[in-house]
Amino acid sequence: MAMASVRSGLLRTAIRGGSRPSAPPKRGFASSSHHDDAYETAKWEKITYLGVVTCTVLTIYNLSKGHPHHEEPPPYPYLHIRNKEFPWGPDGLFEKKHH
C-alpha cells in the first residue's frame, strides 16, 4: 500500500513536469484586489489625524463659550426640613455653608 502511494506521487510529479516545486496559488482577498495596502494605511492615518484635530477644535470652541446661569429657586418652606441636627453641623454634608 505504501509503495502504491509512492508510485502515485512519483507519477504525478513526472506528469507535472519534473521535480520543479509548484508555487501555491495566490489567494486574492477582496480588500487587496485593486488597492495598495500602504496607500490605504496612509489614507486612514490622515483621516484619523483630521478627525482628532476637528474634535479638538470643536471642544475648545464649545468650552470657550459662556454658559447661562440660572436663578436660584425660591426658598419653599417645605424644603430642607431639619427635625434634628446632623452629626457634622446644621448644614447638609454637601451643601454650601451660609454662616
C-alpha positions in Angstrom: 0.0 0.0 0.0 2.8 2.4 0.9 4.6 1.6 -2.4 1.4 2.4 -4.4 1.2 5.8 -2.9 4.9 6.5 -3.5 4.5 5.3 -7.2 1.4 7.5 -7.5 3.3 10.5 -6.1 6.2 9.9 -8.5 3.9 9.5 -11.4 2.1 12.8 -10.6 5.5 14.6 -10.3 6.6 13.2 -13.7 3.3 14.3 -15.4 3.5 17.8 -13.9 6.9 18.4 -15.4 9.6 17.0 -13.2 10.7 17.9 -9.7 10.1 21.6 -10.1 8.3 22.9 -6.9 5.0 24.4 -7.7 4.1 27.7 -6.1 0.9 27.7 -4.1 -1.9 29.7 -5.8 -2.0 33.3 -4.6 -5.2 33.9 -2.6 -6.9 37.1 -3.6 -8.8 39.0 -0.9 -11.5 41.5 -1.7 -9.8 44.3 0.2 -6.5 44.0 -1.7 -7.8 43.4 -5.2 -7.0 46.9 -6.6 -5.6 48.9 -3.8 -2.1 49.1 -2.3 -2.0 48.4 1.4 0.4 51.3 2.1 -1.9 53.7 0.4 -4.9 52.6 2.4 -2.9 52.8 5.7 -1.7 56.3 4.9 -5.2 57.4 3.9 -6.8 56.2 7.2 -3.9 57.7 9.2 -4.6 61.1 7.6 -8.4 60.7 8.2 -7.7 59.8 11.9 -5.5 62.8 12.4 -8.0 65.1 10.7 -10.8 63.7 13.0 -8.7 64.3 16.1 -7.9 67.9 15.1 -11.5 68.6 14.3 -12.8 67.2 17.6 -10.1 69.2 19.5 -11.1 72.4 17.8 -14.8 71.9 18.4 -14.2 71.1 22.0 -12.1 74.2 22.5 -14.8 76.3 20.8 -17.6 74.8 22.9 -15.7 75.2 26.2 -14.7 78.8 25.5 -18.3 79.9 25.1 -20.1 81.1 28.1 -23.0 79.2 29.6 -26.1 80.6 31.1 -26.5 80.8 34.9 -30.0 80.1 36.2 -31.7 81.9 39.0 -31.8 80.4 42.5 -35.2 78.7 43.1 -37.4 80.4 45.7 -36.9 79.1 49.3 -40.0 77.0 49.7 -40.9 76.2 53.3 -41.2 72.5 52.8 -37.6 72.1 51.5 -34.7 71.3 53.9 -36.8 70.4 56.9 -34.5 69.6 59.8 -36.0 67.7 62.7 -32.7 67.0 64.4 -29.1 68.2 63.9 -26.7 66.4 61.6 -23.6 65.0 63.3 -21.4 67.3 61.2 -23.3 70.5 61.8 -26.5 72.4 60.9 -26.0 72.2 57.1 -26.1 69.2 54.8 -22.8 67.4 54.2 -22.5 68.6 50.6 -24.3 71.9 50.8 -22.8 75.4 50.8 -22.1 76.8 54.2 -24.0 80.1 54.6 -22.5 81.0 58.1 
